[in-house]
Each structure stands twice: as structure tokens, then as C-alpha cells.
Amino acid sequence: MPWIVLLVSAVFEAVWATALGKSDGLSVLGPSVVFFVALALSMLGLGWATKHIPIGTAYAVWVGVGAALTVTYAILTGDESVSVGKVVFIAGIIAAVVGLKLVPSRPGRAAERASGPEADASADSARAPAGTAPDRP
């Protein structure tokens, strides 16, 4: 479910980016409203997804999918030219996103330190005055 929410958030990212472009600097009401609603939904989804997916992976997927969809939409509507290079690199972004999903993820070192038995000792030493050792039972 977190990956689905993340991908839907990336779609909303493409929507708000496109709406921003069509809002003429937020001076056209319709696209401006779409921009703010899509922005809020995109951020809420990204925030929720990062509770379950590491932030580096989640953000890379969110930006990558959003950028690929934004460029694809612009190409399909004629707002941007198409070239073999663009198609290849957009495909590369999508391949990288799929790769990030397929690579097993595990907690990083910071999460391991925070949940391990030495986490209490680290917390004690963080509270100890400089140059002194924390009290140990």
C-alpha cells in the first residue's frame, strides 16, 4: 500500500507542476486551484509513504515519476518537443524507479543505532557534560 500511495502522490506532483505552468504565475484561477489542491494531496501522500519507505527512496521515486509524467504530458500535448534522447532518458527514470522498488530495503545505520541497546547509552552520553563520561549502573 505505501508504494501505491507514493505513486499516486507522484501523479499529483505531475498534476501540480503542470497546473503551475498553466496558471500564468498563479494568476489564472482554475489552474491555480488545481495547483494548490494537487500540491497538498501530493505532499500528504509523500509524507505518509515516508513512514513506510526510506525517505531517500521515496523522494527519488516521487520526483522521478512526477518528472517523467510531467514531461510525457508536455510532449503529448505539444508543449514540448520529443526526441529519441528524451524518450530514452524518461525510460531510464522509469527503469530506475522500478529498480528501487525491486531492491530490498532495510533500515539504515541511524535507525539501527536508534533502536539498538546502545541507543540508551548514546542518549545518556548526549546528556553528560562535555569531557565527562555518563554514569553507568
Secondary structure, DSSP 8 states (H G I E B T S, - for coil): -HHHHHHHHHHHHHHHHHHHHHTTTTTSHHHHHHHHHHHHHHHHHHHHHTTTS-HHHHHHHHHHHHHHHHHHHHHHTTSS---HHHHHHHHHHHHHHHHHHHS-----HHHHHHHSTHHHHHHHHHHS-TT------
